[in-house]
């Protein structure tokens, strides 16, 4: 536990825990909305904010937050009104954001592409006290939205038309989800990196879905996976001198593979338990046949 003697590791671990909680908390709504790659697109746009922060000598994290929120709102507007040309507009927004970030940081005094590395792939040693304060404030906003409005956001993510009929402000909730995803990207960029944050928003949710179909249980498992892999990846990167973002993402994928392998035997065990619990006096047509003949197999 000697890594806790270092102040930069204490800051990095606190940031990692907050990222592990917030990323899956937002990602579960993106997965339900089939917008799993939204975080990746916002990460590209956030690069312009980072470059603008260096150019104006202000906080790159706060500037990236502002630009990411603007980009997320534009993405929602394009989704509503883009129609057939929407995918082209989104592509230009994503790659324009990446190119803008590279250009702006090279225009900044003393700036170079090397300054972008810690934001693109994460860096433990560069998490400052001000970064931790910013991450705590932004994480509190994300959790307030994702947990406080979970019923409304879940309803909109499942079926927008039904949510609209029930009187929910669907467009406002969609915008809020996009803005929250943008804030989450900037929360995670110091630990995981802009190019890898989308994996931490999506893969823990996909792994949790292998074990449960309940929204609440899936959220709890996804957050547990998120915290476990971010903390483990941060500690591993300290001892092995490997990139924290890449380590965290690989651990997340490993968790998904392990839970997927575990899910099949669990499903079979549940099916056998359900069959054994069935009363013996049930009608024949409601029971599960013990075996099928050749004719039954052809009919199926």
Secondary structure, 3 states (H helix, E strand, C coil): CHHHHCHHHHHHHHHHHHHHHHHHHHHHHHHHCCCCCHHHHHHHHHHHHHHHHHHCCCCHHHHHHHHHHHHHHHHHHHHHHCHHHHHHHHHHHHHHHHHHHHHHHHHCCCCCHHHHHHHHHCCCCCCCHHHHHHHHHHHHHHHHHHHHCHHHHHHHHHCHHHHHHCCCCHHHHHHHHHHHHHHHHHHHCCCCCCCCHHHHHHHHHHHHCCCCCCHHHHHHHHHHHHHHHHHHHHHHHHHHCCCHHHHHHHHHHHHHHHHHHHHHHHHHHHHHHHHHHCCCCCCHHHCCCCCCCHHHHHHC
